[in-house]
C-alpha cells in the first residue's frame, strides 16, 4: 500500500507542476496572439468526457486526501485518472500552441 501512496502523491504533484508550466505563456503578458483564438467544438457533446475526467480527478483527489491516501484502490484510480488527464491536457496544449504560431 505504501507504493500506491507514493505514486498518487507524486503524480498529482507532477500534474500541478506541469499545469503551472503550461500557464506561463498565458500570464507572460504578451497576449496578442491569444486574442484571436476561438475554440468552438462542432458538437457540444465532445466536451462531456473532458468535463467528466476533470470532475473525476477532483473527486478522487478530495477523497484520497480525506482518507490520507490509505486506500490503495482509490490511489491507483487517482494515478490512472491523472495520467489520462495529463495526456488530454498535453494534446490540448499542443493544439492551442499550433493555432497560435
Residue, then its C-alpha position, 0 to 999 in steps of 0.5 A: x500500500x505504501x507504493x500506491x501512496x507514493x505514486x498518487x502523491x507524486x503524480x498529482x504533484x507532477x500534474x500541478x507542476x506541469x499545469x503551472x508550466x503550461x500557464x506561463x505563456x498565458x500570464x507572460x503578458x504578451x497576449x496578442x496572439x491569444x486574442x484571436x483564438x476561438x475554440x468552438x467544438x462542432x458538437x457540444x457533446x465532445x466536451x462531456x468526457x473532458x468535463x467528466x475526467x476533470x470532475x473525476x480527478x477532483x473527486x478522487x483527489x478530495x477523497x484520497x486526501x480525506x482518507x490520507x491516501x490509505x486506500x490503495x484502490x482509490x490511489x491507483x484510480x487517482x494515478x490512472x485518472x491523472x495520467x489520462x488527464x495529463x495526456x488530454x491536457x498535453x494534446x490540448x496544449x499542443x493544439x492551442x500552441x499550433x493555432x497560435x504560431 
